Amino acid sequence: MQIKIFTIPIMGGEKLLEEMNVFLRSKKVLQVEQHLVQEVGGLFATSSCWYAV
């Protein structure tokens, strides 16, 4: 089992969101955990994706 973490800004993160969607479609995803994180630079969505190799 592997893990990949994506951190995507809520505003202007469309390109990174599409990269995450491409990844998710190409792997056998076992679990996804999502959190919203507020930092000085803005609000971010963090997704931890567990997948089979």
C-alpha positions as CSV (number, residue, x, y, z in Angstrom):
1,M,0.0,0.0,0.0
2,Q,1.2,3.5,-0.9
3,I,0.1,6.9,0.1
4,K,0.0,10.2,-1.9
5,I,-0.9,13.5,-0.4
6,F,-2.4,16.4,-2.3
7,T,-2.6,19.9,-1.0
8,I,-4.9,22.1,-3.2
9,P,-5.7,25.8,-2.6
10,I,-9.4,26.4,-2.5
11,M,-9.1,29.5,-4.7
12,G,-7.3,28.9,-7.9
13,G,-6.5,25.2,-7.5
14,E,-8.3,23.9,-10.5
15,K,-5.1,22.6,-12.2
16,L,-4.0,20.7,-9.1
17,L,-7.5,19.4,-8.6
18,E,-7.5,18.0,-12.2
19,E,-4.0,16.4,-11.5
20,M,-5.5,14.7,-8.4
21,N,-8.5,13.4,-10.4
22,V,-6.2,12.0,-13.1
23,F,-4.2,10.2,-10.3
24,L,-7.4,8.8,-8.7
25,R,-8.8,7.5,-12.0
26,S,-5.5,5.7,-12.7
27,K,-5.0,3.9,-9.4
28,K,-6.9,1.3,-7.3
29,V,-7.7,3.7,-4.5
30,L,-8.3,2.0,-1.1
31,Q,-9.1,5.1,1.0
32,V,-9.2,8.9,0.8
33,E,-9.1,11.2,3.8
34,Q,-9.8,14.9,3.3
35,H,-9.3,17.9,5.6
36,L,-9.6,21.7,5.2
37,V,-6.5,23.6,6.5
38,Q,-6.4,27.3,7.0
39,E,-2.9,28.9,6.7
40,V,-1.7,32.4,6.4
41,G,-1.7,32.0,2.6
42,G,-5.4,30.9,2.4
43,L,-7.6,27.9,2.7
44,F,-6.4,24.5,1.4
45,A,-8.0,21.1,0.9
46,T,-5.6,18.3,1.9
47,S,-6.3,14.8,0.6
48,S,-4.4,11.7,1.7
49,C,-4.9,8.9,-0.8
50,W,-4.1,5.3,0.0
51,Y,-3.8,3.1,-3.0
52,A,-2.6,-0.4,-4.1
53,V,0.5,-0.9,-6.2
